[in-house]
Amino acid sequence: MFKNPIICAADTKSTAEAIKLANAIKPHVGAIKLGLEFFTSNGAQGLQEVAKEGLPIFLDLKFYDIPNTVREAIYAATENGVDIITIHASGGKRMMQAAAEAAAQASILVRT
């Protein structure tokens, strides 16, 4: 999916720090990872701000819920500039199928 397979984790609550890191690493990595700490602090608005920097966004929230909820969460994430999402395989086959279908429709990568 990306020419560069390196993904850098932005383990911060600060949108400004994540943007600063994205700009510094942009020439050297394939994506930036934003996790639970960042998302809980900044939500969709924070994702959108970091996405404006032009580096693909890996949202690492490890989705695990009923199939419909995971499907809709993936759609919502892609509307906010997310390119890669993690899900828990322990959510079961139906949940993983729902996630894969949503990802295919949104043209993103889901890793289990």
TAJO-V845939 format. One line per field, one symbol per residue. psi: psi as a letter, one per 30 degrees, with the letter a starting at -180 (. if undefined). burial: # if it has 16 or more other ideal C-beta (glycine too) atoms within 10 Angstrom, else .. A space follows every 50 residues. Layout:
psi: ???
burial: ???
//
This chain:
psi: ekekfkkkkiilfkeeeeeeeeeefefflflkkkaeeeeeefaeeeeeee fffgkkkjjifikjaleeeeeeeeeeeffggkfkkklkfffleeeeeeee eeeeefhlkkk.
burial: ......##.#.#..#..##.##..#...#######..##..#...##### #.#.#######.#...#..##.##..##.########...#...##.##. .##..#.#.#..
//
